[in-house]
């Protein structure tokens, strides 16, 4: 399975169809952000958007709850 990988199928439509802006792609120093950093930022946003309902969040992201909890531990 791809339980450790977040792909576009796990993202809301507005994230997939929207173009990334400069803030999303680059750090303050103008360097390209790593995928891991972008994933962390997205997970932080998603947690606040779902107001702590991790079961619903995991479902919406297409992740198992254990995978989600493991990813959240890295935040």
RORONU-212218 format. One record per residue: residue number from 1; residue in one letter; y, z, x of N, C-alpha, C in turn. Coordinates in nm, 4 decimals. Atoms other than C-alpha are relative to their C-alpha. Example, Ala and Ser with C-alpha at 12.3 -4.5 7.8 and 13.67 -1.06 7.14 Angstrom:
+-----+---------+----------+----------+----------+----------+----------+----------+----------+----------+----------+
| num | residuo |      n.y |      n.z |      n.x |     ca.y |     ca.z |     ca.x |      c.y |      c.z |      c.x |
+-----+---------+----------+----------+----------+----------+----------+----------+----------+----------+----------+
|   1 |       A |  -0.1190 |   0.0000 |   0.0890 |  -0.4500 |   0.7800 |   1.2300 |   0.1200 |   0.0000 |   0.0900 |
|   2 |       S |  -0.1190 |  -0.0060 |  -0.0820 |  -0.1060 |   0.7140 |   1.3670 |   0.1090 |   0.0730 |  -0.0770 |
+-----+---------+----------+----------+----------+----------+----------+----------+----------+----------+----------+
# end
This chain:
+-----+---------+----------+----------+----------+----------+----------+----------+----------+----------+----------+
| num | residuo |      n.y |      n.z |      n.x |     ca.y |     ca.z |     ca.x |      c.y |      c.z |      c.x |
+-----+---------+----------+----------+----------+----------+----------+----------+----------+----------+----------+
|   1 |       X |  -0.1185 |   0.0000 |   0.0841 |   0.0000 |   0.0000 |   0.0000 |   0.1237 |   0.0000 |   0.0878 |
|   2 |       X |  -0.1260 |   0.0016 |  -0.0740 |   0.3637 |  -0.0254 |   0.1000 |   0.0807 |   0.1262 |  -0.0290 |
|   3 |       X |  -0.0651 |  -0.1252 |   0.0358 |   0.4443 |   0.3403 |   0.0227 |   0.1072 |   0.0466 |   0.0952 |
|   4 |       X |  -0.1003 |  -0.0420 |  -0.0970 |   0.6513 |   0.3815 |   0.3383 |   0.1131 |  -0.1005 |   0.0150 |
|   5 |       X |  -0.0987 |   0.1058 |  -0.0146 |   0.8617 |   0.0699 |   0.2899 |   0.0767 |  -0.0163 |  -0.1304 |
|   6 |       X |  -0.0833 |   0.0296 |   0.1157 |   1.1540 |   0.0243 |   0.0537 |   0.0412 |  -0.1459 |   0.0119 |
|   7 |       X |  -0.0373 |   0.1410 |   0.0008 |   1.2012 |  -0.3401 |  -0.0363 |   0.0950 |  -0.0257 |  -0.1162 |
|   8 |       X |  -0.0951 |   0.0331 |   0.1058 |   1.4342 |  -0.5235 |  -0.2715 |  -0.0556 |   0.0263 |  -0.1391 |
|   9 |       X |   0.0565 |  -0.0275 |   0.1327 |   1.1896 |  -0.4710 |  -0.5585 |   0.0207 |   0.1452 |  -0.0417 |
|  10 |       X |  -0.0250 |  -0.1408 |   0.0297 |   1.2660 |  -0.0965 |  -0.5342 |   0.1470 |   0.0275 |  -0.0330 |
|  11 |       X |  -0.1436 |  -0.0194 |   0.0173 |   1.6424 |  -0.1484 |  -0.5620 |   0.0455 |  -0.0467 |  -0.1376 |
|  12 |       X |  -0.0560 |   0.0470 |   0.1269 |   1.8489 |  -0.1784 |  -0.8791 |   0.0536 |  -0.1424 |   0.0160 |
|  13 |       X |  -0.0457 |   0.1387 |  -0.0046 |   1.9528 |  -0.5341 |  -0.9669 |   0.1376 |  -0.0152 |   0.0630 |
|  14 |       X |  -0.1352 |   0.0148 |  -0.0534 |   2.3177 |  -0.4703 |  -0.8794 |   0.0034 |   0.0117 |   0.1521 |
|  15 |       X |   0.0071 |  -0.0089 |  -0.1464 |   2.2163 |  -0.3830 |  -0.5223 |  -0.0585 |  -0.1271 |   0.0603 |
|  16 |       X |   0.0662 |   0.1194 |  -0.0516 |   2.0006 |  -0.6905 |  -0.4808 |   0.0914 |  -0.1209 |  -0.0108 |
|  17 |       X |  -0.0823 |   0.1181 |   0.0218 |   2.2473 |  -0.9415 |  -0.6233 |   0.1387 |   0.0129 |   0.0607 |
|  18 |       X |  -0.1332 |  -0.0190 |  -0.0573 |   2.5638 |  -0.7893 |  -0.4806 |  -0.0012 |  -0.0300 |   0.1488 |
|  19 |       X |  -0.0134 |   0.0212 |  -0.1433 |   2.6878 |  -0.8905 |  -0.1407 |   0.0393 |   0.1321 |   0.0634 |
|  20 |       X |  -0.0389 |  -0.1207 |  -0.0714 |   2.7152 |  -0.6158 |   0.1148 |   0.1432 |  -0.0150 |   0.0483 |
|  21 |       X |  -0.1350 |   0.0038 |  -0.0542 |   3.0689 |  -0.5266 |   0.2091 |  -0.0024 |   0.0514 |   0.1433 |
|  22 |       X |  -0.0064 |  -0.0428 |  -0.1400 |   3.1868 |  -0.4356 |   0.5575 |  -0.0444 |   0.1446 |   0.0170 |
|  23 |       X |   0.0375 |  -0.1410 |  -0.0098 |   3.1394 |  -0.0633 |   0.4922 |  -0.1515 |   0.0168 |  -0.0043 |
|  24 |       X |   0.1449 |  -0.0127 |   0.0134 |   2.7757 |  -0.1129 |   0.3934 |  -0.0737 |  -0.0476 |   0.1242 |
|  25 |       X |   0.0714 |   0.0597 |  -0.1128 |   2.6853 |  -0.3198 |   0.6985 |   0.0339 |   0.0614 |   0.1349 |
|  26 |       X |  -0.0456 |  -0.0414 |  -0.1314 |   2.8829 |  -0.1631 |   0.9771 |   0.0371 |   0.1475 |   0.0038 |
|  27 |       X |  -0.0439 |  -0.1374 |  -0.0214 |   2.9453 |   0.1823 |   1.1180 |   0.1496 |  -0.0016 |   0.0277 |
|  28 |       X |  -0.1429 |  -0.0088 |  -0.0301 |   3.2955 |   0.3065 |   1.1911 |   0.0347 |  -0.0652 |   0.1331 |
|  29 |       X |  -0.0234 |   0.0632 |  -0.1301 |   3.2568 |   0.1698 |   1.5441 |  -0.0236 |  -0.1504 |  -0.0047 |
|  30 |       X |   0.0204 |   0.1425 |   0.0140 |   3.1863 |  -0.1770 |   1.4091 |  -0.1397 |  -0.0470 |   0.0354 |
|  31 |       X |   0.1370 |   0.0366 |  -0.0329 |   2.8172 |  -0.1672 |   1.4967 |  -0.0797 |  -0.0169 |  -0.1283 |
|  32 |       X |   0.0884 |   0.0200 |   0.1143 |   2.5523 |  -0.2926 |   1.2587 |  -0.0812 |   0.1274 |  -0.0220 |
|  33 |       X |   0.0777 |  -0.1202 |   0.0315 |   2.3875 |   0.0020 |   1.0817 |  -0.1484 |  -0.0323 |   0.0024 |
|  34 |       X |   0.1449 |   0.0191 |   0.0032 |   2.0149 |   0.0505 |   1.1137 |  -0.0475 |   0.0046 |  -0.1445 |
|  35 |       X |   0.0587 |  -0.0029 |   0.1337 |   1.7955 |  -0.0024 |   0.8119 |  -0.0300 |   0.1437 |  -0.0416 |
|  36 |       X |   0.0284 |  -0.1410 |   0.0296 |   1.6943 |   0.3639 |   0.8364 |   0.1260 |   0.0717 |  -0.0484 |
|  37 |       X |  -0.1250 |  -0.0627 |   0.0422 |   2.0602 |   0.4704 |   0.8091 |   0.0418 |  -0.0466 |  -0.1393 |
|  38 |       X |  -0.0347 |   0.0530 |   0.1320 |   2.1199 |   0.2420 |   0.5120 |  -0.0910 |   0.0604 |  -0.1063 |
|  39 |       X |   0.0943 |  -0.0606 |   0.0937 |   1.8054 |   0.3763 |   0.3445 |   0.0397 |   0.1444 |  -0.0300 |
|  40 |       X |  -0.0411 |  -0.1389 |   0.0206 |   1.9253 |   0.7348 |   0.3960 |   0.1229 |   0.0083 |  -0.0896 |
|  41 |       X |  -0.1201 |   0.0000 |   0.0831 |   2.2664 |   0.6560 |   0.2483 |  -0.0344 |  -0.0331 |  -0.1448 |
|  42 |       X |   0.0404 |   0.0390 |   0.1349 |   2.1035 |   0.4876 |  -0.0502 |  -0.0746 |   0.1144 |  -0.0697 |
|  43 |       X |   0.0739 |  -0.1114 |   0.0591 |   1.8660 |   0.7800 |  -0.1065 |   0.0940 |   0.1139 |  -0.0390 |
|  44 |       X |  -0.0974 |  -0.1044 |   0.0336 |   2.1573 |   1.0264 |  -0.0947 |   0.0735 |  -0.0362 |  -0.1287 |
|  45 |       X |  -0.0680 |   0.0458 |   0.1209 |   2.3401 |   0.8186 |  -0.3553 |  -0.0930 |   0.0120 |  -0.1204 |
|  46 |       X |   0.0959 |   0.0008 |   0.1107 |   2.0278 |   0.7851 |  -0.5704 |  -0.0291 |   0.1413 |  -0.0496 |
|  47 |       X |   0.0264 |  -0.1393 |   0.0390 |   1.9605 |   1.1615 |  -0.5679 |   0.1135 |   0.0520 |  -0.0880 |
|  48 |       X |  -0.1118 |  -0.0471 |   0.0820 |   2.3098 |   1.2334 |  -0.7012 |   0.0059 |  -0.0767 |  -0.1318 |
|  49 |       X |  -0.0025 |   0.0819 |   0.1218 |   2.2842 |   0.9470 |  -0.9523 |  -0.1024 |   0.0495 |  -0.1020 |
|  50 |       X |   0.1039 |  -0.0496 |   0.0906 |   1.9626 |   1.0899 |  -1.0981 |   0.0071 |   0.1514 |  -0.0166 |
|  51 |       X |  -0.0303 |  -0.1419 |   0.0184 |   2.1048 |   1.4442 |  -1.0848 |  -0.1188 |   0.0903 |   0.0304 |
|  52 |       X |   0.1074 |  -0.0870 |  -0.0452 |   1.8099 |   1.5911 |  -0.9002 |  -0.1342 |  -0.0206 |  -0.0676 |
|  53 |       X |   0.1276 |   0.0263 |   0.0675 |   1.5372 |   1.4519 |  -1.1301 |  -0.0848 |  -0.0891 |   0.0904 |
|  54 |       X |   0.0731 |   0.0745 |  -0.1027 |   1.3059 |   1.3511 |  -0.8472 |  -0.1179 |  -0.0789 |  -0.0564 |
|  55 |       X |   0.1098 |   0.0752 |   0.0620 |   1.0200 |   1.2445 |  -1.0721 |   0.0517 |  -0.1331 |  -0.0542 |
|  56 |       X |  -0.0597 |   0.1223 |   0.0541 |   1.2431 |   0.9941 |  -1.2510 |   0.0495 |  -0.0898 |   0.1133 |
|  57 |       X |  -0.0489 |   0.0770 |  -0.1141 |   1.3995 |   0.8869 |  -0.9210 |  -0.1143 |  -0.0738 |   0.0683 |
|  58 |       X |   0.1155 |   0.0634 |  -0.0640 |   1.0606 |   0.8185 |  -0.7638 |  -0.0493 |  -0.1168 |  -0.0848 |
|  59 |       X |   0.0456 |   0.1051 |   0.0912 |   0.9616 |   0.6170 |  -1.0697 |   0.0923 |  -0.1216 |   0.0071 |
|  60 |       X |  -0.0968 |   0.1100 |  -0.0043 |   1.2812 |   0.4081 |  -1.0624 |  -0.0047 |  -0.0742 |   0.1331 |
|  61 |       X |   0.0071 |   0.0630 |  -0.1321 |   1.2429 |   0.3435 |  -0.6887 |  -0.1353 |  -0.0652 |   0.0255 |
|  62 |       X |   0.1334 |   0.0558 |  -0.0187 |   0.8790 |   0.2480 |  -0.7338 |  -0.0770 |   0.0695 |   0.1103 |
|  63 |       X |   0.0656 |  -0.0799 |  -0.1034 |   0.7677 |   0.5252 |  -0.4995 |  -0.0830 |   0.1094 |  -0.0650 |
|  64 |       X |   0.0700 |  -0.1194 |   0.0421 |   0.5151 |   0.8001 |  -0.5356 |   0.0891 |   0.1201 |   0.0277 |
|  65 |       X |  -0.0833 |  -0.1190 |  -0.0210 |   0.6673 |   1.1460 |  -0.5617 |  -0.0157 |   0.0558 |   0.1404 |
|  66 |       X |   0.0220 |  -0.0522 |  -0.1359 |   0.5079 |   1.2537 |  -0.2322 |   0.0751 |  -0.0840 |   0.1028 |
|  67 |       X |  -0.0731 |   0.0875 |  -0.0920 |   0.6563 |   0.9504 |  -0.0559 |   0.1489 |   0.0288 |  -0.0080 |
|  68 |       X |  -0.1416 |  -0.0311 |   0.0167 |   0.9981 |   1.0265 |  -0.2022 |   0.0343 |   0.1316 |   0.0679 |
|  69 |       X |  -0.0278 |  -0.1294 |  -0.0625 |   0.9809 |   1.3918 |  -0.0947 |  -0.0025 |  -0.0107 |   0.1522 |
|  70 |       X |   0.0079 |   0.0184 |  -0.1453 |   0.8782 |   1.2850 |   0.2557 |   0.1268 |  -0.0687 |   0.0522 |
|  71 |       X |  -0.1218 |   0.0693 |  -0.0410 |   1.1741 |   1.0473 |   0.2778 |   0.1214 |   0.0921 |  -0.0117 |
|  72 |       X |  -0.1133 |  -0.0903 |   0.0194 |   1.4125 |   1.3117 |   0.1427 |   0.0060 |   0.1074 |   0.1078 |
|  73 |       X |   0.0009 |  -0.0997 |  -0.1075 |   1.3045 |   1.5553 |   0.4148 |   0.0749 |  -0.0494 |   0.1230 |
|  74 |       X |  -0.0677 |   0.0546 |  -0.1175 |   1.4596 |   1.3204 |   0.6711 |   0.1513 |  -0.0047 |  -0.0167 |
|  75 |       X |  -0.1443 |   0.0091 |   0.0239 |   1.8046 |   1.3392 |   0.5113 |   0.0765 |   0.1114 |   0.0658 |
+-----+---------+----------+----------+----------+----------+----------+----------+----------+----------+----------+
# end
